[in-house]
Amino acid sequence: MLPIVVETEILYIVGCILALFFLYIIRIHIAYRMAKKRARRPLGWVLLSLFVSPILTWIILLIVGKDERAYNEYCIDDKYNQVDEKDL
């Protein structure tokens, strides 16, 4: 049986590790949202932020900006896929 002080330290360390893991997941989610908003493929950016650094991925996404070609194709496809009320 471990002394109470050691058990508390272990719980503290585990809590800190879980908090850091949660913050890392939030940063990856932000990279996902940034990529999706800029009409980029989110999976590649999530993998980059997972293996490199989420903050570096944010900076790269801010530099490369929006993919206008993919954004325009999405808007055109969305425009043709809409259903008018008069068609119903």
SEVEXVEX-926005 format. One record per residue: x negated, y negated, z negated of N, C-alpha, C, O, CB in turn; residue in one letter. Coordinates in Angstrom, 1 decimal. Glycine has a CB too. Example, Ala and Ser with C-alpha at 12.3 -4.5 7.8 and 13.67 -1.06 7.14 Angstrom:
// SEVEXVEX-926005
<rec n_east="-13.2" n_north="5.7" n_up="-7.8" ca_east="-12.3" ca_north="4.5" ca_up="-7.8" c_east="-13.2" c_north="3.3" c_up="-7.8" o_east="-14.2" o_north="3.3" o_up="-8.5" cb_east="-11.3" cb_north="4.5" cb_up="-9.0" aa="A"/>
<rec n_east="-12.8" n_north="2.2" n_up="-7.1" ca_east="-13.7" ca_north="1.1" ca_up="-7.1" c_east="-12.9" c_north="0.0" c_up="-7.9" o_east="-13.4" o_north="-1.1" o_up="-8.0" cb_east="-14.1" cb_north="0.6" cb_up="-5.7" aa="S"/>
END
This chain:
// SEVEXVEX-926005
<rec n_east="-0.8" n_north="1.2" n_up="0.0" ca_east="0.0" ca_north="0.0" ca_up="0.0" c_east="-0.9" c_north="-1.3" c_up="0.0" o_east="-1.8" o_north="-1.4" o_up="-0.8" cb_east="0.9" cb_north="0.0" cb_up="-1.2" aa="M"/>
<rec n_east="-0.6" n_north="-2.2" n_up="0.9" ca_east="-1.4" ca_north="-3.4" ca_up="1.0" c_east="-0.9" c_north="-4.4" c_up="0.0" o_east="0.3" o_north="-4.5" o_up="-0.4" cb_east="-1.2" cb_north="-4.0" cb_up="2.4" aa="L"/>
<rec n_east="-1.8" n_north="-5.2" n_up="-0.5" ca_east="-1.4" ca_north="-6.3" ca_up="-1.4" c_east="-0.5" c_north="-7.3" c_up="-0.6" o_east="-0.5" o_north="-7.4" o_up="0.6" cb_east="-2.7" cb_north="-7.1" cb_up="-1.9" aa="P"/>
<rec n_east="0.3" n_north="-8.1" n_up="-1.4" ca_east="1.3" ca_north="-9.0" ca_up="-0.8" c_east="0.6" c_north="-10.1" c_up="0.0" o_east="1.2" o_north="-10.5" o_up="1.0" cb_east="2.1" cb_north="-9.6" cb_up="-2.0" aa="I"/>
<rec n_east="-0.6" n_north="-10.5" n_up="-0.4" ca_east="-1.3" ca_north="-11.5" ca_up="0.4" c_east="-1.6" c_north="-11.0" c_up="1.8" o_east="-1.5" o_north="-11.8" o_up="2.8" cb_east="-2.6" cb_north="-12.0" cb_up="-0.4" aa="V"/>
<rec n_east="-2.1" n_north="-9.8" n_up="1.9" ca_east="-2.5" ca_north="-9.3" ca_up="3.2" c_east="-1.2" c_north="-9.1" c_up="4.1" o_east="-1.3" o_north="-9.4" o_up="5.3" cb_east="-3.2" cb_north="-7.9" cb_up="3.0" aa="V"/>
<rec n_east="-0.1" n_north="-8.6" n_up="3.5" ca_east="1.1" ca_north="-8.4" ca_up="4.3" c_east="1.6" c_north="-9.8" c_up="4.8" o_east="2.1" o_north="-9.9" o_up="5.9" cb_east="2.2" cb_north="-7.8" cb_up="3.4" aa="E"/>
<rec n_east="1.5" n_north="-10.8" n_up="4.0" ca_east="2.0" ca_north="-12.1" ca_up="4.4" c_east="1.1" c_north="-12.7" c_up="5.5" o_east="1.6" o_north="-13.3" o_up="6.5" cb_east="2.0" cb_north="-13.1" cb_up="3.2" aa="T"/>
<rec n_east="-0.2" n_north="-12.4" n_up="5.5" ca_east="-1.1" ca_north="-12.9" ca_up="6.5" c_east="-0.9" c_north="-12.1" c_up="7.8" o_east="-0.9" o_north="-12.7" o_up="8.9" cb_east="-2.6" cb_north="-12.6" cb_up="6.1" aa="E"/>
<rec n_east="-0.6" n_north="-10.8" n_up="7.7" ca_east="-0.2" ca_north="-10.0" ca_up="8.9" c_east="1.0" c_north="-10.6" c_up="9.5" o_east="1.1" o_north="-10.7" o_up="10.8" cb_east="-0.1" cb_north="-8.5" cb_up="8.5" aa="I"/>
<rec n_east="2.0" n_north="-10.8" n_up="8.7" ca_east="3.3" ca_north="-11.4" ca_up="9.3" c_east="3.1" c_north="-12.8" c_up="9.9" o_east="3.6" o_north="-13.1" o_up="10.9" cb_east="4.3" cb_north="-11.5" cb_up="8.2" aa="L"/>
<rec n_east="2.2" n_north="-13.6" n_up="9.3" ca_east="1.9" ca_north="-14.9" ca_up="9.9" c_east="1.2" c_north="-14.7" c_up="11.2" o_east="1.5" o_north="-15.5" o_up="12.1" cb_east="1.0" cb_north="-15.7" cb_up="8.9" aa="Y"/>
<rec n_east="0.2" n_north="-13.8" n_up="11.3" ca_east="-0.5" ca_north="-13.6" ca_up="12.6" c_east="0.5" c_north="-13.1" c_up="13.7" o_east="0.4" o_north="-13.6" o_up="14.8" cb_east="-1.6" cb_north="-12.6" cb_up="12.4" aa="I"/>
<rec n_east="1.3" n_north="-12.2" n_up="13.3" ca_east="2.3" ca_north="-11.6" ca_up="14.3" c_east="3.3" c_north="-12.7" c_up="14.7" o_east="3.6" o_north="-12.8" o_up="15.9" cb_east="3.1" cb_north="-10.4" cb_up="13.6" aa="V"/>
<rec n_east="3.7" n_north="-13.6" n_up="13.8" ca_east="4.6" ca_north="-14.7" ca_up="14.1" c_east="3.9" c_north="-15.7" c_up="15.1" o_east="4.5" o_north="-16.1" o_up="16.0" cb_east="5.0" cb_north="-15.4" cb_up="12.9" aa="G"/>
<rec n_east="2.6" n_north="-16.0" n_up="14.8" ca_east="1.9" ca_north="-16.9" ca_up="15.7" c_east="1.7" c_north="-16.3" c_up="17.1" o_east="1.9" o_north="-17.0" o_up="18.1" cb_east="0.5" cb_north="-17.2" cb_up="15.1" aa="C"/>
<rec n_east="1.4" n_north="-15.0" n_up="17.2" ca_east="1.3" ca_north="-14.4" ca_up="18.5" c_east="2.6" c_north="-14.4" c_up="19.2" o_east="2.6" o_north="-14.6" o_up="20.4" cb_east="0.8" cb_north="-12.9" cb_up="18.3" aa="I"/>
<rec n_east="3.7" n_north="-14.1" n_up="18.6" ca_east="5.0" ca_north="-14.1" ca_up="19.2" c_east="5.4" c_north="-15.5" c_up="19.7" o_east="6.0" o_north="-15.7" o_up="20.7" cb_east="6.1" cb_north="-13.6" cb_up="18.3" aa="L"/>
<rec n_east="5.1" n_north="-16.5" n_up="18.9" ca_east="5.3" ca_north="-17.9" ca_up="19.3" c_east="4.5" c_north="-18.3" c_up="20.5" o_east="5.1" o_north="-18.9" o_up="21.4" cb_east="5.0" cb_north="-18.9" cb_up="18.1" aa="A"/>
<rec n_east="3.3" n_north="-17.9" n_up="20.5" ca_east="2.4" ca_north="-18.2" ca_up="21.7" c_east="2.9" c_north="-17.5" c_up="22.9" o_east="2.9" o_north="-18.1" o_up="24.0" cb_east="1.0" cb_north="-17.9" cb_up="21.4" aa="L"/>
<rec n_east="3.3" n_north="-16.3" n_up="22.8" ca_east="3.9" ca_north="-15.5" ca_up="23.9" c_east="5.2" c_north="-16.2" c_up="24.4" o_east="5.4" o_north="-16.3" o_up="25.6" cb_east="4.2" cb_north="-14.1" cb_up="23.5" aa="F"/>
<rec n_east="6.0" n_north="-16.6" n_up="23.5" ca_east="7.3" ca_north="-17.3" ca_up="23.9" c_east="7.0" c_north="-18.6" c_up="24.6" o_east="7.6" o_north="-18.8" o_up="25.6" cb_east="8.1" cb_north="-17.5" cb_up="22.7" aa="F"/>
<rec n_east="6.0" n_north="-19.3" n_up="24.2" ca_east="5.6" ca_north="-20.6" ca_up="24.9" c_east="5.1" c_north="-20.3" c_up="26.3" o_east="5.4" o_north="-21.0" o_up="27.2" cb_east="4.6" cb_north="-21.4" cb_up="24.0" aa="L"/>
<rec n_east="4.3" n_north="-19.2" n_up="26.4" ca_east="3.7" ca_north="-18.8" ca_up="27.7" c_east="4.9" c_north="-18.5" c_up="28.6" o_east="4.8" o_north="-18.8" o_up="29.8" cb_east="2.7" cb_north="-17.7" cb_up="27.5" aa="Y"/>
<rec n_east="5.9" n_north="-17.7" n_up="28.2" ca_east="7.0" ca_north="-17.3" ca_up="29.0" c_east="7.8" c_north="-18.6" c_up="29.4" o_east="8.2" o_north="-18.7" o_up="30.6" cb_east="7.9" cb_north="-16.3" cb_up="28.2" aa="I"/>
<rec n_east="8.0" n_north="-19.5" n_up="28.5" ca_east="8.7" ca_north="-20.8" ca_up="28.9" c_east="7.9" c_north="-21.5" c_up="30.0" o_east="8.5" o_north="-22.0" o_up="30.9" cb_east="8.8" cb_north="-21.7" cb_up="27.6" aa="I"/>
<rec n_east="6.6" n_north="-21.6" n_up="29.9" ca_east="5.8" ca_north="-22.3" ca_up="30.9" c_east="5.9" c_north="-21.5" c_up="32.2" o_east="5.9" o_north="-22.2" o_up="33.3" cb_east="4.3" cb_north="-22.3" cb_up="30.4" aa="R"/>
<rec n_east="5.9" n_north="-20.2" n_up="32.2" ca_east="6.1" ca_north="-19.5" ca_up="33.5" c_east="7.5" c_north="-19.8" c_up="34.1" o_east="7.6" o_north="-19.9" o_up="35.3" cb_east="5.9" cb_north="-18.0" cb_up="33.2" aa="I"/>
<rec n_east="8.5" n_north="-19.9" n_up="33.2" ca_east="9.8" ca_north="-20.2" ca_up="33.7" c_east="9.9" c_north="-21.6" c_up="34.3" o_east="10.6" o_north="-21.8" o_up="35.3" cb_east="10.8" cb_north="-20.1" cb_up="32.5" aa="H"/>
<rec n_east="9.2" n_north="-22.5" n_up="33.7" ca_east="9.1" ca_north="-23.9" ca_up="34.3" c_east="8.5" c_north="-23.8" c_up="35.7" o_east="8.9" o_north="-24.5" o_up="36.6" cb_east="8.3" cb_north="-24.8" cb_up="33.4" aa="I"/>
<rec n_east="7.4" n_north="-23.0" n_up="35.8" ca_east="6.8" ca_north="-22.9" ca_up="37.2" c_east="7.8" c_north="-22.3" c_up="38.2" o_east="7.8" o_north="-22.7" o_up="39.3" cb_east="5.5" cb_north="-22.0" cb_up="37.1" aa="A"/>
<rec n_east="8.6" n_north="-21.3" n_up="37.7" ca_east="9.6" ca_north="-20.7" ca_up="38.5" c_east="10.6" c_north="-21.8" c_up="39.0" o_east="11.0" o_north="-21.8" o_up="40.2" cb_east="10.3" cb_north="-19.6" cb_up="37.8" aa="Y"/>
<rec n_east="11.1" n_north="-22.6" n_up="38.1" ca_east="12.1" ca_north="-23.6" ca_up="38.4" c_east="11.5" c_north="-24.7" c_up="39.3" o_east="12.2" o_north="-25.1" o_up="40.2" cb_east="12.6" cb_north="-24.3" cb_up="37.1" aa="R"/>
<rec n_east="10.2" n_north="-25.0" n_up="39.1" ca_east="9.6" ca_north="-26.0" ca_up="40.0" c_east="9.5" c_north="-25.5" c_up="41.4" o_east="9.7" o_north="-26.2" o_up="42.3" cb_east="8.2" cb_north="-26.4" cb_up="39.4" aa="M"/>
<rec n_east="9.1" n_north="-24.2" n_up="41.5" ca_east="8.9" ca_north="-23.6" ca_up="42.8" c_east="10.3" c_north="-23.5" c_up="43.6" o_east="10.4" o_north="-23.8" o_up="44.7" cb_east="8.3" cb_north="-22.2" cb_up="42.7" aa="A"/>
<rec n_east="11.3" n_north="-23.1" n_up="42.8" ca_east="12.6" ca_north="-23.0" ca_up="43.4" c_east="13.1" c_north="-24.4" c_up="43.9" o_east="13.8" o_north="-24.5" o_up="44.9" cb_east="13.6" cb_north="-22.4" cb_up="42.5" aa="K"/>
<rec n_east="12.9" n_north="-25.4" n_up="43.1" ca_east="13.4" ca_north="-26.7" ca_up="43.4" c_east="12.7" c_north="-27.3" c_up="44.6" o_east="13.2" o_north="-28.1" o_up="45.4" cb_east="13.2" cb_north="-27.7" cb_up="42.2" aa="K"/>
<rec n_east="11.4" n_north="-26.9" n_up="44.9" ca_east="10.7" ca_north="-27.3" ca_up="46.0" c_east="10.8" c_north="-26.4" c_up="47.2" o_east="9.9" o_north="-26.5" o_up="48.1" cb_east="9.2" cb_north="-27.5" cb_up="45.6" aa="R"/>
<rec n_east="11.7" n_north="-25.5" n_up="47.2" ca_east="12.0" ca_north="-24.6" ca_up="48.3" c_east="10.7" c_north="-23.7" c_up="48.6" o_east="10.4" o_north="-23.4" o_up="49.7" cb_east="12.4" cb_north="-25.3" cb_up="49.6" aa="A"/>
<rec n_east="10.1" n_north="-23.3" n_up="47.5" ca_east="8.9" ca_north="-22.4" ca_up="47.6" c_east="9.4" c_north="-21.1" c_up="47.1" o_east="10.4" o_north="-20.9" o_up="46.4" cb_east="7.7" cb_north="-22.9" cb_up="46.8" aa="R"/>
<rec n_east="8.6" n_north="-20.0" n_up="47.5" ca_east="9.0" ca_north="-18.7" ca_up="47.0" c_east="8.6" c_north="-18.5" c_up="45.5" o_east="7.4" o_north="-18.5" o_up="45.2" cb_east="8.3" cb_north="-17.6" cb_up="47.8" aa="R"/>
<rec n_east="9.5" n_north="-18.4" n_up="44.6" ca_east="9.2" ca_north="-18.4" ca_up="43.2" c_east="8.4" c_north="-17.2" c_up="42.7" o_east="7.6" o_north="-17.4" o_up="41.8" cb_east="10.5" cb_north="-18.4" cb_up="42.4" aa="P"/>
<rec n_east="8.5" n_north="-16.1" n_up="43.3" ca_east="7.8" ca_north="-14.9" ca_up="42.8" c_east="6.3" c_north="-15.1" c_up="42.9" o_east="5.5" o_north="-14.8" o_up="42.0" cb_east="8.2" cb_north="-13.7" cb_up="43.6" aa="L"/>
<rec n_east="5.8" n_north="-15.6" n_up="44.0" ca_east="4.4" ca_north="-15.9" ca_up="44.2" c_east="3.8" c_north="-16.9" c_up="43.2" o_east="2.7" o_north="-16.7" o_up="42.6" cb_east="4.1" cb_north="-16.4" cb_up="45.6" aa="G"/>
<rec n_east="4.6" n_north="-17.9" n_up="42.9" ca_east="4.2" ca_north="-18.9" ca_up="42.0" c_east="4.3" c_north="-18.4" c_up="40.5" o_east="3.4" o_north="-18.8" o_up="39.7" cb_east="5.1" cb_north="-20.2" cb_up="42.1" aa="W"/>
<rec n_east="5.2" n_north="-17.6" n_up="40.2" ca_east="5.3" ca_north="-16.9" ca_up="38.9" c_east="4.1" c_north="-16.0" c_up="38.7" o_east="3.5" o_north="-16.0" o_up="37.6" cb_east="6.6" cb_north="-16.2" cb_up="38.7" aa="V"/>
<rec n_east="3.7" n_north="-15.3" n_up="39.7" ca_east="2.6" ca_north="-14.4" ca_up="39.6" c_east="1.3" c_north="-15.2" c_up="39.4" o_east="0.4" o_north="-14.9" o_up="38.6" cb_east="2.4" cb_north="-13.5" cb_up="40.8" aa="L"/>
<rec n_east="1.2" n_north="-16.3" n_up="40.2" ca_east="0.0" ca_north="-17.2" ca_up="40.0" c_east="-0.1" c_north="-17.7" c_up="38.6" o_east="-1.1" o_north="-17.8" o_up="38.0" cb_east="0.0" cb_north="-18.3" cb_up="41.1" aa="L"/>
<rec n_east="1.0" n_north="-18.2" n_up="38.1" ca_east="1.0" ca_north="-18.8" ca_up="36.8" c_east="0.8" c_north="-17.7" c_up="35.7" o_east="0.3" o_north="-18.0" o_up="34.6" cb_east="2.3" cb_north="-19.5" cb_up="36.5" aa="S"/>
<rec n_east="1.2" n_north="-16.5" n_up="36.0" ca_east="1.0" ca_north="-15.4" ca_up="35.1" c_east="-0.5" c_north="-15.0" c_up="35.0" o_east="-1.0" o_north="-14.8" o_up="33.9" cb_east="1.8" cb_north="-14.2" cb_up="35.5" aa="L"/>
<rec n_east="-1.2" n_north="-15.0" n_up="36.1" ca_east="-2.6" ca_north="-14.5" ca_up="36.1" c_east="-3.6" c_north="-15.7" c_up="36.0" o_east="-4.7" o_north="-15.4" o_up="35.6" cb_east="-2.8" cb_north="-13.8" cb_up="37.4" aa="F"/>
<rec n_east="-3.2" n_north="-16.9" n_up="36.4" ca_east="-4.2" ca_north="-18.0" ca_up="36.3" c_east="-3.8" c_north="-18.9" c_up="35.1" o_east="-4.4" o_north="-18.8" o_up="34.1" cb_east="-4.1" cb_north="-18.8" cb_up="37.6" aa="V"/>
<rec n_east="-2.9" n_north="-19.8" n_up="35.3" ca_east="-2.5" ca_north="-20.7" ca_up="34.3" c_east="-1.2" c_north="-21.4" c_up="34.7" o_east="-1.1" o_north="-21.9" o_up="35.8" cb_east="-3.6" cb_north="-21.7" cb_up="33.9" aa="S"/>
<rec n_east="-0.2" n_north="-21.4" n_up="33.8" ca_east="1.0" ca_north="-22.1" ca_up="34.2" c_east="0.8" c_north="-23.6" c_up="34.5" o_east="1.4" o_north="-24.2" o_up="35.4" cb_east="2.1" cb_north="-21.9" cb_up="33.1" aa="P"/>
<rec n_east="0.0" n_north="-24.3" n_up="33.7" ca_east="-0.2" ca_north="-25.7" ca_up="33.8" c_east="-1.0" c_north="-26.0" c_up="35.2" o_east="-0.6" o_north="-26.9" o_up="35.8" cb_east="-1.0" cb_north="-26.3" cb_up="32.7" aa="I"/>
<rec n_east="-1.9" n_north="-25.1" n_up="35.5" ca_east="-2.6" ca_north="-25.3" ca_up="36.8" c_east="-1.6" c_north="-25.1" c_up="38.0" o_east="-1.7" o_north="-25.7" o_up="39.0" cb_east="-3.8" cb_north="-24.3" cb_up="36.9" aa="L"/>
<rec n_east="-0.7" n_north="-24.1" n_up="37.8" ca_east="0.3" ca_north="-23.9" ca_up="38.8" c_east="1.3" c_north="-25.1" c_up="38.9" o_east="1.6" o_north="-25.4" o_up="40.1" cb_east="1.2" cb_north="-22.6" cb_up="38.4" aa="T"/>
<rec n_east="1.6" n_north="-25.7" n_up="37.8" ca_east="2.4" ca_north="-26.9" ca_up="37.9" c_east="1.7" c_north="-28.0" c_up="38.7" o_east="2.3" o_north="-28.7" o_up="39.6" cb_east="2.8" cb_north="-27.5" cb_up="36.5" aa="W"/>
<rec n_east="0.4" n_north="-28.2" n_up="38.4" ca_east="-0.3" ca_north="-29.2" ca_up="39.2" c_east="-0.4" c_north="-28.9" c_up="40.7" o_east="-0.2" o_north="-29.8" o_up="41.5" cb_east="-1.8" cb_north="-29.3" cb_up="38.6" aa="I"/>
<rec n_east="-0.6" n_north="-27.7" n_up="41.0" ca_east="-0.6" ca_north="-27.3" ca_up="42.4" c_east="0.7" c_north="-27.5" c_up="43.1" o_east="0.8" o_north="-28.0" o_up="44.2" cb_east="-1.1" cb_north="-25.8" cb_up="42.6" aa="I"/>
<rec n_east="1.8" n_north="-27.2" n_up="42.4" ca_east="3.1" ca_north="-27.4" ca_up="42.9" c_east="3.4" c_north="-28.9" c_up="43.1" o_east="4.1" o_north="-29.2" o_up="44.1" cb_east="4.2" cb_north="-26.7" cb_up="42.0" aa="L"/>
<rec n_east="3.0" n_north="-29.7" n_up="42.2" ca_east="3.2" ca_north="-31.1" ca_up="42.3" c_east="2.4" c_north="-31.7" c_up="43.5" o_east="2.9" o_north="-32.6" o_up="44.2" cb_east="2.8" cb_north="-31.9" cb_up="41.1" aa="L"/>
<rec n_east="1.2" n_north="-31.1" n_up="43.8" ca_east="0.4" ca_north="-31.6" ca_up="44.9" c_east="1.0" c_north="-31.1" c_up="46.2" o_east="1.1" o_north="-32.0" o_up="47.2" cb_east="-1.0" cb_north="-31.1" cb_up="44.8" aa="I"/>
<rec n_east="1.4" n_north="-29.9" n_up="46.4" ca_east="1.8" ca_north="-29.4" ca_up="47.7" c_east="3.2" c_north="-29.9" c_up="48.0" o_east="3.6" o_north="-30.0" o_up="49.1" cb_east="1.9" cb_north="-27.9" cb_up="47.7" aa="V"/>
<rec n_east="4.0" n_north="-30.2" n_up="47.0" ca_east="5.3" ca_north="-30.8" ca_up="47.2" c_east="6.4" c_north="-29.8" c_up="47.8" o_east="6.2" o_north="-28.6" o_up="47.6" cb_east="5.2" cb_north="-31.9" cb_up="48.2" aa="G"/>
<rec n_east="7.4" n_north="-30.4" n_up="48.4" ca_east="8.5" ca_north="-29.6" ca_up="48.9" c_east="8.2" c_north="-29.0" c_up="50.3" o_east="7.6" o_north="-29.7" o_up="51.1" cb_east="9.8" cb_north="-30.5" cb_up="48.9" aa="K"/>
<rec n_east="8.6" n_north="-27.8" n_up="50.5" ca_east="8.5" ca_north="-27.2" ca_up="51.8" c_east="9.7" c_north="-27.6" c_up="52.7" o_east="10.7" o_north="-27.0" o_up="52.6" cb_east="8.4" cb_north="-25.6" cb_up="51.7" aa="D"/>
<rec n_east="9.5" n_north="-28.7" n_up="53.4" ca_east="10.6" ca_north="-29.3" ca_up="54.2" c_east="11.2" c_north="-28.3" c_up="55.2" o_east="12.5" o_north="-28.3" o_up="55.3" cb_east="10.1" cb_north="-30.5" cb_up="54.9" aa="E"/>
<rec n_east="10.4" n_north="-27.5" n_up="55.8" ca_east="11.0" ca_north="-26.6" ca_up="56.8" c_east="11.9" c_north="-25.6" c_up="56.2" o_east="13.0" o_north="-25.3" o_up="56.6" cb_east="9.8" cb_north="-25.8" cb_up="57.5" aa="R"/>
<rec n_east="11.5" n_north="-25.0" n_up="55.1" ca_east="12.3" ca_north="-24.0" ca_up="54.4" c_east="13.5" c_north="-24.7" c_up="53.7" o_east="14.6" o_north="-24.1" o_up="53.7" cb_east="11.5" cb_north="-23.3" cb_up="53.3" aa="A"/>
<rec n_east="13.3" n_north="-25.9" n_up="53.2" ca_east="14.4" ca_north="-26.7" ca_up="52.6" c_east="15.5" c_north="-27.0" c_up="53.7" o_east="16.7" o_north="-26.8" o_up="53.4" cb_east="13.9" cb_north="-27.9" cb_up="52.0" aa="Y"/>
<rec n_east="15.1" n_north="-27.4" n_up="54.9" ca_east="16.0" ca_north="-27.7" ca_up="56.0" c_east="16.7" c_north="-26.4" c_up="56.4" o_east="17.9" o_north="-26.5" o_up="56.7" cb_east="15.3" cb_north="-28.4" cb_up="57.1" aa="N"/>
<rec n_east="16.0" n_north="-25.3" n_up="56.6" ca_east="16.7" ca_north="-24.1" ca_up="57.0" c_east="17.7" c_north="-23.6" c_up="55.9" o_east="18.8" o_north="-23.1" o_up="56.3" cb_east="15.6" cb_north="-23.0" cb_up="57.1" aa="E"/>
<rec n_east="17.4" n_north="-23.8" n_up="54.7" ca_east="18.3" ca_north="-23.5" ca_up="53.6" c_east="19.6" c_north="-24.3" c_up="53.7" o_east="20.7" o_north="-23.8" o_up="53.6" cb_east="17.7" cb_north="-23.6" cb_up="52.2" aa="Y"/>
<rec n_east="19.4" n_north="-25.6" n_up="53.9" ca_east="20.6" ca_north="-26.6" ca_up="54.0" c_east="21.4" c_north="-26.2" c_up="55.3" o_east="22.6" o_north="-26.3" o_up="55.2" cb_east="20.1" cb_north="-28.0" cb_up="54.1" aa="C"/>
<rec n_east="20.8" n_north="-25.9" n_up="56.4" ca_east="21.5" ca_north="-25.5" ca_up="57.6" c_east="22.3" c_north="-24.3" c_up="57.4" o_east="23.5" o_north="-24.2" o_up="57.7" cb_east="20.6" cb_north="-25.4" cb_up="58.8" aa="I"/>
<rec n_east="21.6" n_north="-23.3" n_up="56.8" ca_east="22.3" ca_north="-22.0" ca_up="56.5" c_east="23.5" c_north="-22.2" c_up="55.6" o_east="24.6" o_north="-21.6" o_up="55.7" cb_east="21.4" cb_north="-20.9" cb_up="56.0" aa="D"/>
<rec n_east="23.3" n_north="-23.0" n_up="54.6" ca_east="24.3" ca_north="-23.3" ca_up="53.6" c_east="25.5" c_north="-24.0" c_up="54.2" o_east="26.6" o_north="-23.8" o_up="53.8" cb_east="23.7" cb_north="-24.1" cb_up="52.4" aa="D"/>
<rec n_east="25.2" n_north="-24.9" n_up="55.2" ca_east="26.2" ca_north="-25.7" ca_up="55.8" c_east="27.1" c_north="-24.7" c_up="56.7" o_east="28.4" o_north="-24.9" o_up="56.7" cb_east="25.6" cb_north="-26.8" cb_up="56.7" aa="K"/>
<rec n_east="26.5" n_north="-23.8" n_up="57.3" ca_east="27.3" ca_north="-22.9" ca_up="58.2" c_east="28.0" c_north="-21.8" c_up="57.4" o_east="29.0" o_north="-21.2" o_up="57.8" cb_east="26.4" cb_north="-22.2" cb_up="59.2" aa="Y"/>
<rec n_east="27.6" n_north="-21.5" n_up="56.2" ca_east="28.2" ca_north="-20.4" ca_up="55.4" c_east="29.3" c_north="-21.0" c_up="54.5" o_east="30.0" o_north="-20.2" o_up="53.8" cb_east="27.1" cb_north="-19.8" cb_up="54.5" aa="N"/>
<rec n_east="29.6" n_north="-22.2" n_up="54.5" ca_east="30.6" ca_north="-22.8" ca_up="53.7" c_east="32.0" c_north="-22.5" c_up="54.3" o_east="32.1" o_north="-22.4" o_up="55.6" cb_east="30.5" cb_north="-24.3" cb_up="53.5" aa="Q"/>
<rec n_east="33.0" n_north="-22.2" n_up="53.5" ca_east="34.3" ca_north="-21.9" ca_up="54.0" c_east="35.2" c_north="-23.1" c_up="53.8" o_east="35.3" o_north="-23.6" o_up="52.6" cb_east="34.9" cb_north="-20.7" cb_up="53.3" aa="V"/>
<rec n_east="35.9" n_north="-23.6" n_up="54.8" ca_east="36.8" ca_north="-24.7" ca_up="54.6" c_east="38.1" c_north="-24.2" c_up="54.1" o_east="38.5" o_north="-23.0" o_up="54.3" cb_east="37.0" cb_north="-25.4" cb_up="56.0" aa="D"/>
<rec n_east="38.8" n_north="-25.1" n_up="53.4" ca_east="40.1" ca_north="-24.7" ca_up="52.9" c_east="41.2" c_north="-24.4" c_up="54.0" o_east="42.0" o_north="-23.6" o_up="53.8" cb_east="40.7" cb_north="-25.8" cb_up="51.9" aa="E"/>
<rec n_east="41.0" n_north="-25.1" n_up="55.1" ca_east="42.0" ca_north="-24.9" ca_up="56.2" c_east="41.8" c_north="-23.6" c_up="56.9" o_east="42.8" o_north="-23.1" o_up="57.5" cb_east="41.8" cb_north="-26.0" cb_up="57.2" aa="K"/>
<rec n_east="40.6" n_north="-22.9" n_up="56.7" ca_east="40.4" ca_north="-21.6" ca_up="57.3" c_east="41.1" c_north="-20.5" c_up="56.4" o_east="41.3" o_north="-19.4" o_up="56.9" cb_east="38.9" cb_north="-21.3" cb_up="57.4" aa="D"/>
<rec n_east="41.5" n_north="-20.8" n_up="55.2" ca_east="42.1" ca_north="-19.8" ca_up="54.4" c_east="43.6" c_north="-19.6" c_up="54.6" o_east="44.2" o_north="-18.8" o_up="54.0" cb_east="41.9" cb_north="-20.1" cb_up="52.9" aa="L"/>
END
